[in-house]
């Protein structure tokens, strides 16, 4: 009769954590950073159908890396949580903090009680009336939550991306500058790679908008912002030209669609 195979709880948890980290690292990175008018989300994601960045509620958005079907389940659960609580109580009762707590419980339970952990990392962000009241929460595969400020890098070679953000991030930067900083950070994963506008998924939570503060940026808009940022960097005093990039849209411009 063979002896039963024993693995200590500590080893089980370590093996699960290693498994999840490897799965997350295989994906492309996502960057979330604050800019003067809100919160910017940038993903290295050429797909137009499978979104890594999504709206959850009025002032709340979600970004994720890892296995698409797993973080999509979490996103849908978050939308249901927000809709039910906003309907039963008050829309103001739906917060990023509350949503982060729900995700933390779900991820923690999955990590400890199932054989395979979720291979995901998330950011839940809520834009406030000013930068001081913005909320950015990072959640890892085991349900750990971190309250972040300034910028976050997830997935892929996150350490290289985070180091680039640390070197280039400026608090209160306009949208064009913040986007250029994010793209340079994503490019830091591979020195030979240059990310075009069509390879990027970009969205903002813009505190100057009314009602729906979440907005996706089209490839054309992304290209314009990157060109403006490059022009500002090259002309020294032209930094002021990019200053209004993240502010209220000009009334004569055709508004972009608010697709989900």
N, C-alpha and C positions, 0 to 999 in steps of 0.2 A: 504494500500500500504506500503510495507516494505521499510525501509530506506536503501540507498546504503551503502555498507560496505567500510569504508575508512581506508587505511593504509598509514601512512606518508612515504615519500621517504626515510627518514633516517631509518625507521624501515624495509622497504623493502630491503635496501642495507645490513643492519645488518643480516637479516634473510638469504639472499643469501650467505653472507660471512660465516655464521655459518654452513649452509648446505654444502658448498664447503669444509670447513675445516674438517668437520666430515667425508666426503667421502674420502678425501685424507689420513686422519689418519688411516682409515681402511686398507689401503694397506701396503705392505712391503716396508721397507726403501731402499733408494739409497744414496750412498756416492760418492762424486767427490772430488779428492784431487790432488794437484800438487806433483810431485816427481822430482828427479834430471834430468830425461831425457824427461819429458813431463807431461801429465795429465792422471790420473788413474780414471776409472769409475768402481764402484763395486755395484752390486745390489743383494739383497736377493731374488733370483728368480730361482726356480728349473726348470721352463719351458724352453725347448730348442726351442720352436716355437714362443712364444710371447716375443719379446725382449723389454726391458726397455731402452736399450742403443743402439744407432745406429749411423752410419756415415751419415753426411749430405753432406759434400763436402771435398775437398782435405785435409784441415787442421782443419775441423770443425766437432764436434760430438754433440750428443743430448742425454740427459738422462731425464727420466720422471717418475713420480709416479701418481697414481690416476686411473681413468677409462681408460682402454686400448683403446677402440674405439675412445675416445676423443683425447688422446694424439697421437694416430696413425694418425688421421686426420691432426693434427698440424705438425707431422713429414713429412707427404707426401707433405703438403703445403710448408714446408721449403725446401724440396728437389727440388720442382718445382721452387720456388723463386731463389734458388742458381743456378740451371741449366740455367734458362732463363737469369739471370743477367750475369752469366759467359760467356754465348754465345753471348749476345748482346753487352757487353762491354768488360770486361777483367776478367780473373779468379781471379786476385788480388783484384778486386772490391767486391768480395763476402767475407764478414767479419761476424764474430760472432756478432759484434755490430749492423750491418745492419739487420741481421736475428732476433736479440733480439727485435729491434724496430718493425719489422713486427709482431712478436708474441705478443708483448705488445699491439699493436693496435687491433689485432684480439681478444685477451682475454678481453681487456677493453670493446670492443663493445659488445661481447657476454654477459659479466657480467652486463652491464647497460641496454641493449636493449632486452634481452630475459628473459623468466620466470625462466629458470633453468641455472645457471652458469656452466661452465666446472669444473669438479672435478679433476683438474690437477695442478701439479707443475712441472716446467721444469728447466733444466740447459742447456744452450748453451755455448760450450767452443771451443776456438780456440788456438791451440798450436803455440807459437812463436819460434823465433830463440834461445831464452833463457827464463828463468823463468820470467824475468821482462816484457817481451812482451807477455806472455800468457794472454788470456782473458777468464774470467769465469763469466757468467751472470746467475742470478737466476730470474725466472719469476713466479709470483704467479697467482692464478686463476682470479684476478681482473685486470691483466695487469701491476702490479707493477714490476719494474726491479731493481735489486740490483747488483752492480759490486762487485764480491767476490774475495778474495785472500786466498790462502792456502787450505781451505777445505769447503765443503758444505754438509749438511745432509738434506734430504727431506723425507717426508712421514712417516707413522708408528709413533713411539714414537721419533720424530725428536729431541726433547730436550735432551733426554737421549743419543742419538747417537752423537749429537753435543758436549755434555759435555765430552764424552769419547774421541772424536777427539781433543778437546781442551787440554785434559790432555796428550794425547799420540802423537799428531802430531809433527813432526820435519821437519822444512823446509829443502829442498834439500836432503831428505832421498832417498836411492836407492829403486828400485821397490819392492823388497821382503819385506823390512821394511814398506813401505807405504801400501802394500797390507795387511800385518798383522795388522797394525793400523786400517785400514778400517774394516777388519773382526771383530776385537775386538769391534769396535764401534757398528757394526750391532748386535753383540751378546749382547750388553748392554741393548737391549730392553727386553731380557728374560734371566735371570741369569742361567737358567737350559738348555738353548739351545746352542749347538755347531754346527757351520755351516761347513759342509763338502764342498770340492771343487765342488762336483756335485750339490750343492744347490746354487751355486754362478754364476752370470753372470758378467764377467770381460772383460773389454776392455781398451786399451790405445790409446792415441795420442802420438806417439813416435817421437820426433823431429829428431832423428838420422836416421829414415827410409827415403827412397826416394819415391817420387810420393805420394802414398797412405800412409798417416801417421797413419791412423786408423787401429787397429788390435785387433781382438778378441783373447782371451786366452783360450786354451782348458782346460778341467778339469785336465788333466795330468800336464800341465804347471802350473796351479794354485796350485796344490798339491805340486809340486817341489818348487815353490816360498815360500809357507807357511812353508815347511820343512826347507828350507834354512834360513828363518827368525827365526824360532824356534831354529835352531842350533846356529845361531849367538847370540841370546839372552842368550843361555845356556853356551856358551864358552867364553863370554867376549870379548877376542881379535879377535874373528872370525867375527866381524862386517865388516871387510874389505872384507871377502869372499862374502858377499852379495852386495858389492859395485858395481860390474859390472852387476848385474841382469837386470838393465834397459837399458844397453848400447847395442851397435851393436851386432847382433847375430854372433856366431862363424861360420866360413865358412863351417865347416865339418858337422854341425848339419842340420838335415832335416828341412826346413822351414815350419812353420805352415801356414795353409790356411788363406786367407784374406776374409773369408765369410762376407756377409753383415749382 
